[in-house]
Amino acid sequence: MIIIDSVDTFTSRKIFGTNAAAQRISGLKASGKTVGLCHGGFDLLHPGHIKHFESAKTLCDYLFVSVTSDRFVAGRKGSGRPVLTDRLRAYSVAALEFVDYVVITDYQKGVEVIEKLKPSFYIKGPDYKNKTTPGITAEREAIKSVGGEIRYTDDPTFSTTEMIRYIREEMDRNRILVAIDRDGTLIENDDFFGKNQNWREELRLKKTVIDLLSFLQTKYNATSIVVSNQAGVARKFFDCKRVEEINSHLDSILREKGIKIHSWMYCPDADARYAAAKKDETNFDFAYVKEVTKRKPSPDMVFDALKGLHRALADFCSILVIGNRQEDKELALALGGLFVDASDKYEEAVNKINDYVRLESLK
């Protein structure tokens, strides 16, 4: 639990003790005002809490929020909870304009808080409407016994427990960049794939690489991009539309397998020198013949993909390039990453990657 030494800094005139809060509520009700009460731990104040309080305020004249003391939050939520002390949690809630008063209550159950404060309305989120658990049933009976009623807001629900799980399990994972070659790597086909009209029937995924991508996205916080040289466009075997159709088709297949490719990049160009050497045997489209291209092993396609994703190489602790050609190996070198050969056995590739990521994370 995060404890702040200078607790006097986190004070508010809105925060009352239990007895003072009960007296204030009694006085407000006597003057004809309605008083709503929200009750909970409210650890790590988030948009779900804030929206709930905002909606609760529309149901009453004055809104009180009861914040459960540290010992009972710890007893209910377990090790490591609450993250913030009751003083800090109460201060955070009191800072909201639609919360009129906050009280730290040292009771194990909401029933005891209701019986002590006696509000006009006990206000819960929509997920409690149809619940019949012993806890909410007892709270319904308690508010009725003090002459009040239970009311519900109608807002999206958030979970502090789920947020903490995400921070622990997702954000703590090593963030890696995975650049994947397409032809001969992601797919078995490696001969200007797409030049035949029946390319859908010809398409064959490389199972080892597919399994490897699934592993990487499960174990690590992986951003995956496909980068491929598509000189078949320059050689008039197919056009850019065909390349993009294939990429879109592959993307759909991979999504069905639970694999997300964050960006698909390709270079349709041919190097001018190469085109000059092959001019007698290949009819080039010179719109795609250039002195300088973004073809691998240039890292330009990777940089373009990252720019589109609003990321940078520095965001990643490790960089992998999965491919089957010398140009992919040189791309890995240019990026300062690890080259993984698409022909490697799955277990060998996994061990190599795990060792590499572990060492990189220690730097």
Protein Blocks (a to p, Z undefined) as FASTA:
>chain_A
ZZdfklmlmgcfkbccfklmmmmmmmmmmnopacdddddjkpaiafklmmmmmmmmmmpm
bdcdddddfklmmmmnoghiafbdfklmmmmmmmpmklmbdcdddbfbfklmmmmnopab
dcddfklmmgccfklmmmmmmmmmnopacdddddddddfklmmmmmmmmmmpccdddddd
fehplpmblghghjamklmmmpccdfklmmmmmmmmmmpccddddddddfklmnopacfk
lmmmmmmmmmmmmmmnopacfbdcddfbdcfklmmmmmmmpccdfklgcfbdcbdfbfkl
mmmmmmmnopafklpcbdcdddfbfklmmmmmmnopacddfkbcfklmmmmmmmmmmmmm
mZZ
